[in-house]
Amino acid sequence: MTAAADPAEAEEPKKKSKLPLILGVVLALVGGGGGFMAVKMGLLGGGGTETHAEDEAHLAELPPLAPASFVALDPLIVNMPNQSGRQFLRFAAQLEVAPEHAAEVEAVKPRIVDVLNGYLRAVEVSDLEDPTALMRLRAQMLRRVQVVTGEGRVRDLLIMEFVLN
């Protein structure tokens, strides 16, 4: 009974101070921020003016862009059959062509739209759910457009809108 009545054992132990922990976190953040700024401003090695000189030299070596014209295709709305009903695909694109071939490609635009419309109607909705589907579709459509327009006239097919509702 005397052990339970002893007031020294009944006291709760003192809580340790959290001041050193808070001080350590604050100093770590200040030190990290100061180190970042020193490297960013070029005061310490590993950045600064050397990187900018290399970037400028690299940009000077780049060849100029080839001249290009863009032929806009009319937006297509294709109904896609689905098990639960119907879905619609809204598609808009532009063709990148050499400036000297822009008029020729513009003249065969109805054929291009016809080929793209037929191809997009044949695509299954399940094929469009794959993350790489847009790249695959783009390559297929570009090849079909190049066949219709003739080799070397169309450089690229730029997809402006591809929405499945």
Secondary structure, 3 states (H helix, E strand, C coil): CCCCCCHHHHCCCCCCCCHHHHHHHHHHHHHHHHHHHHHHCCCCCCCCHHHHHHHHHHHHHCCCCCCCEEEECCCEEEEEEECCEEEEEEEEEEEEECHHHHHHHHHCHHHHHHHHHHHHHHCCHHHHCCCCHHHHHHHHHHHHHHHHHCCCCEEEEEEEEEEEC
